[in-house]
Structure formats: structure tokens, C-alpha cells
Amino acid sequence: MPQLVFPSALYKKSYLEALKDFHLEGRNLEWSVELLSNDFSPLLTRFRQDALGLDLAPDHVPQIRFWLVEEDEYLGRVSLRSPLTRLQRLRGGNIGYEVAPQHRRRGFGHLLLGEGLKLALESRIRRPLVTCDKNNLVSRHIIEKAGGEFDASLANTQFPTERHYWFDLGESKSINHD
Ligand SMILES: CC(C)(COP(=O)(O)OP(=O)(O)OC[C@H]1O[C@@H](n2cnc3c(N)ncnc32)[C@H](O)[C@@H]1OP(=O)(O)O)[C@@H](O)C(=O)NCCC(=O)NCCS
């Protein structure tokens, strides 16, 4: 059964395989597979610091990441970001997720957004914001299916292709992520 865990060196091999695939799509380029193969600890340290809001890069906000894994296999990631800066409201939002390319189309995208919404609720973020590029049709579908309400008023010239969705997680609301 896939489960959410804190990032850990237990998944190093599989994470680095996924990172190579992400690089082929131009994602996560800030991390070098070669350097992390030699020493994985900078990644884990950075993630711990992000979770604690320590030594953040300009315009970055505290971010807690969970990895979706099955046995020793890395499947994907969900992040919860809060509080948001103006820039993060324009692009990024409270919840981010990605599925390792080789594990896509197995429902993990739906699952990770659903888990992100649960984390938001646990953190008392009642109206999480989720953003995605208008051309990212799969992510748009995932967000809309989960009940995200499109907000055209947040369209902006800085990130003109970004779409913004709010989730209302009031006490009585259930989270739709099947
Ligand atoms: C977007 C992303 C998370 C989707 O992950 P996934 O695990 O493939 O998604 P799922 O398997 O849950 O699929 C979601 C739906 O999209 C459909 N889908 C997935 N990939 C598809 C594709 N390439 N073409 C058409 N439909 C697709 C699925 O069939 C499913 O449809 P359903 O709701 O009718 O069942 C993944 O592509 C990804 O990590 N992309 C890069 C990062 C990213 O865009 N993150 C989101 C940022 S906002």
C-alpha cells in the first residue's frame, strides 16, 4: 500500500531514478543527481529547513514535504506551503504535488492532492489555494475534480498562464479525492 512518509535516505536510489526522469521534463533542476548520489544529506537538510522555515531563499515560504512511497519505491510528493507571500499567491499556492514520471496514470495525482487538502485542514488552512498552469490539463482536471473553485480575479500579468483555485474546507465539508 502506498503511504506518506517524511523524506528519507531509505528511498535514495528510487528518488534519484525519479529525479533523472524529472530532469528530462525540465523539473527539479536545482538538484544534481550526481551530487546527491555522492551525498544525499543536503537534500534532506534543505527539506528539514524548509519545513522549519529556516534560511529560506527570497520569496520562498515554509514548506513541509511528504513523499508517497511503496516499500522502497518513491512514487511522488505533496507539499504544504504556508503562510503565502504575494508571489506564492500569484503562482505556487498552498499545495504542490508531483508524481514520478514512471508512476503516472495510476491515480496518485488525485491521491496526492487529496492528501494535501487533508494536511491543509489539519493545519487549519480552511481555504487553501492551489495553482496550476492553464496548459497543465491533467492537473487542472485533478484540481477541478477535487472541488477547486476557479478564481479569475487572481489572474496576473507576472504569471499570465497561471490559474488559481480555492478549496473551501469548512468544518462540515468532506474532501473529494477519489
Ligand atoms: C499532474 C500529475 C501530478 C498527474 O499525476 P498522475 O498520477 O498521472 O494523475 P492521476 O493518475 O491521478 O490521473 C488524473 C487524471 O488525469 C488523467 N490523466 C493522467 N495523465 C494523463 C495524460 N497524460 N493524458 C490524459 N489524461 C491523463 C487520468 O486518466 C486521470 O483521469 P480520471 O480522473 O478520469 O481518472 C503528474 O502528471 C505530474 O506530476 N506532473 C508534473 C508536475 C505537476 O504538473 N504537478 C501539478 C502542479 S499544479
The ligand as an SDF file (V2000), in Angstrom:
LIG
                    3D

 48 50  0  0  0  0  0  0  0  0999 V2000
   -0.1650   16.2540  -12.8910 C   0  0  0  0  0  0  0  0  0  0  0  0
    0.3240   14.9100  -12.3020 C   0  0  0  0  0  0  0  0  0  0  0  0
    0.5480   15.1030  -10.8140 C   0  0  0  0  0  0  0  0  0  0  0  0
   -0.7370   13.8440  -12.5590 C   0  0  0  0  0  0  0  0  0  0  0  0
   -0.3210   12.6600  -11.9030 O   0  0  0  0  0  0  0  0  0  0  0  0
   -0.9590   11.2400  -12.2390 P   0  0  0  0  0  0  0  0  0  0  0  0
   -0.5640   10.3230  -11.1370 O   0  0  0  0  0  0  0  0  0  0  0  0
   -0.6120   10.8390  -13.6050 O   0  0  0  0  0  0  0  0  0  0  0  0
   -2.5100   11.5680  -12.1450 O   0  0  0  0  0  0  0  0  0  0  0  0
   -3.6790   10.5090  -11.9910 P   0  0  0  0  0  0  0  0  0  0  0  0
   -3.2130    9.1460  -12.3550 O   0  0  0  0  0  0  0  0  0  0  0  0
   -4.2850   10.7120  -10.6480 O   0  0  0  0  0  0  0  0  0  0  0  0
   -4.6450   10.9890  -13.1430 O   0  0  0  0  0  0  0  0  0  0  0  0
   -5.5380   12.0360  -13.0090 C   0  0  0  0  0  0  0  0  0  0  0  0
   -6.4900   12.0030  -14.1870 C   0  0  0  0  0  0  0  0  0  0  0  0
   -5.8220   12.5100  -15.3520 O   0  0  0  0  0  0  0  0  0  0  0  0
   -5.8030   11.5080  -16.3630 C   0  0  0  0  0  0  0  0  0  0  0  0
   -4.5000   11.5790  -16.9810 N   0  0  0  0  0  0  0  0  0  0  0  0
   -3.3190   11.4480  -16.3480 C   0  0  0  0  0  0  0  0  0  0  0  0
   -2.3240   11.6110  -17.2410 N   0  0  0  0  0  0  0  0  0  0  0  0
   -2.9140   11.8440  -18.4360 C   0  0  0  0  0  0  0  0  0  0  0  0
   -2.4120   12.0960  -19.7270 C   0  0  0  0  0  0  0  0  0  0  0  0
   -1.0830   12.1320  -19.9710 N   0  0  0  0  0  0  0  0  0  0  0  0
   -3.2880   12.2890  -20.7180 N   0  0  0  0  0  0  0  0  0  0  0  0
   -4.6060   12.2710  -20.4820 C   0  0  0  0  0  0  0  0  0  0  0  0
   -5.1530   12.0390  -19.2740 N   0  0  0  0  0  0  0  0  0  0  0  0
   -4.3010   11.8240  -18.2600 C   0  0  0  0  0  0  0  0  0  0  0  0
   -6.0250   10.2050  -15.6520 C   0  0  0  0  0  0  0  0  0  0  0  0
   -6.5730    9.2410  -16.5060 O   0  0  0  0  0  0  0  0  0  0  0  0
   -6.9720   10.6210  -14.5520 C   0  0  0  0  0  0  0  0  0  0  0  0
   -8.2770   10.7740  -15.0920 O   0  0  0  0  0  0  0  0  0  0  0  0
   -9.5940   10.3860  -14.2570 P   0  0  0  0  0  0  0  0  0  0  0  0
   -9.8000   11.4630  -13.2330 O   0  0  0  0  0  0  0  0  0  0  0  0
  -10.6680   10.3780  -15.2730 O   0  0  0  0  0  0  0  0  0  0  0  0
   -9.3370    9.0570  -13.6450 O   0  0  0  0  0  0  0  0  0  0  0  0
    1.6350   14.4500  -12.9730 C   0  0  0  0  0  0  0  0  0  0  0  0
    1.4580   14.4510  -14.3590 O   0  0  0  0  0  0  0  0  0  0  0  0
    2.8150   15.3040  -12.6250 C   0  0  0  0  0  0  0  0  0  0  0  0
    3.4900   15.0790  -11.6290 O   0  0  0  0  0  0  0  0  0  0  0  0
    3.0870   16.2970  -13.4720 N   0  0  0  0  0  0  0  0  0  0  0  0
    4.2200   17.1800  -13.2490 C   0  0  0  0  0  0  0  0  0  0  0  0
    4.0400   18.0350  -12.0080 C   0  0  0  0  0  0  0  0  0  0  0  0
    2.7260   18.7520  -11.9930 C   0  0  0  0  0  0  0  0  0  0  0  0
    2.1980   19.1720  -13.0120 O   0  0  0  0  0  0  0  0  0  0  0  0
    2.1980   18.9120  -10.7860 N   0  0  0  0  0  0  0  0  0  0  0  0
    0.9730   19.6360  -10.5620 C   0  0  0  0  0  0  0  0  0  0  0  0
    1.3320   21.0490  -10.3310 C   0  0  0  0  0  0  0  0  0  0  0  0
   -0.1180   22.0660  -10.2610 S   0  0  0  0  0  0  0  0  0  0  0  0
  1  2  1  0
  2  3  1  0
  2  4  1  0
  2 36  1  0
  4  5  1  0
  5  6  1  0
  6  7  2  0
  6  8  1  0
  6  9  1  0
  9 10  1  0
 10 11  2  0
 10 12  1  0
 10 13  1  0
 13 14  1  0
 14 15  1  0
 15 16  1  0
 15 30  1  0
 16 17  1  0
 17 18  1  0
 17 28  1  0
 18 19  1  0
 18 27  1  0
 19 20  2  0
 20 21  1  0
 21 22  1  0
 21 27  2  0
 22 23  1  0
 22 24  2  0
 24 25  1  0
 25 26  2  0
 26 27  1  0
 28 29  1  0
 28 30  1  0
 30 31  1  0
 31 32  1  0
 32 33  2  0
 32 34  1  0
 32 35  1  0
 36 37  1  0
 36 38  1  0
 38 39  2  0
 38 40  1  0
 40 41  1  0
 41 42  1  0
 42 43  1  0
 43 44  2  0
 43 45  1  0
 45 46  1  0
 46 47  1  0
 47 48  1  0
M  END
$$$$
